Amino acid sequence: MISTTTSSMKMKILCLTLCSLFLFCSAFTSDDYADALEKSILFFEGQRSGKLPSNQRASWRGDSALSDGSSVNVDLVGGYYDAGDNVKFGLPMAFTTTILAWSVIEFGSSMHSQLEHAKSAIKWSTDYLLKAATATPDALYVQVADPNQDHQCWERPEGMDTPRNVYKVSAQNPGSEVAAETAAALAAASIVFKNSDPSYSSKLLHTAIKVFEFADKHRGAYSDTLNSVVCPFYCSYSGYNDELLWGASWIHTASGDSSYLDYIQSNGHTLGADEDDYSFSWDDKRAGTKVLLSKSFLEKKSEGFQIYKEHSDNYICSLIPGTPSFQAQYTPGGLLYKGSSSNLQYVTSSAFLLLTYANYLSSSGEAATCGSSKVTVEEIIKQAKKQVDYILGDNPAKMSYMVGFGDKFPQHIHHRGSSVPSVHEHPDHISCNDGFQYLKSGSPNPNVHVGAIVGGPDSGDSFSDDRNNYQQSEPATYINAPFVGALAFFLRNPTIQ
């Protein structure tokens, strides 16, 4: 049970009193957002692969996958497991890293004591991505483990004995989307470490440039190259053009190199600059790219970048009820709803983009244009806050969808390491098939994966706290990453209505 301070309790009682009198009040205090922010970052420690550091806080975890890459004589130890399995997928890991870095870039000043933990979460991934990008010339290692084999077992990562196959893309077998996303991650992270560790930052940016050149020169989809080991798990349904524009945008942002500005202006129209898209995820980067590039127009009035402001407006307007171009679907309880599987990934990414764009608009005194009407910064923030607060417990079920936050949260998440007894408590080996007893168990997970945000409720606000219902109960790194930035924003601005 999560402890609550006396002052926090008094604040909540006061807030409830005001709500009953005036019918409006912030559902959560700055202390609540601080608590949620800490936990959202702590989650990444529970997803770590490799040799754990001495300051590891998720103490139920242990070292794992210490021989990754050895089968091809490279070092691929480290990185993150994407979700509730034991596979290291390069595309979602890189996207997670890009968004964590963007969260720190935009909202790091509001993270206070959690900033160093956020940077550690980024570095855990970038250390791995650097290895993957530099181990073999003209190649990028993009995955460790065959998910088809991994998913036939229910084992904690510390004791898994499934094959740790290694997969790469190369000039002959390209993977532009995963390579360009890796470049974006390294470039964005270089900004995060520019002041605190200039040498590391320089290495990240240099590698990002090399990986992007590789992605652009050898164009092709990794879904075609690797087929059944990435599909249907992380197929690149949107293609690779969006990642090329996204990667170039991040390298330009990090380096200021005008050649990348030229690349964006010359190639933008063929890489998706003219296309509106209304979701932002590990697969489709178009909306995020528009928001990122809109900053150049809003703050510098850069020639040729007004189109990105216009398309960012279109994205924002699609999410705001009452605007002429509104088209999003919301549950009766007010949650953005995109699909039945892992819906909260779209909620957290949308909230993050809303807040980031609101920041850009605010700095230039602008608003979003929705046909003949305007949407103010305050309205944009209000819409994001509804989504954030819903996840934290201001919803019809009165439950938090973040494990360990609040009094009521998911107890049976679809996660091998969390559901199988910790290696520290049960050191004997638990085999592939023996582990399924824990998948099928009705008992709460023995290891509370604090900070994990699950897939979330359905279109009617109903949630099944069932380990077998992975669509609703499985957490993932790319659900949490954008939520880190959103929480940091509301830690600074807790009472915005």
Disulfide bonds with the S-S distance in Angstrom:
Cys15-Cys25 2.19
Cys153-Cys432 2.05
Cys231-Cys235 1.79
Cys317-Cys370 1.78
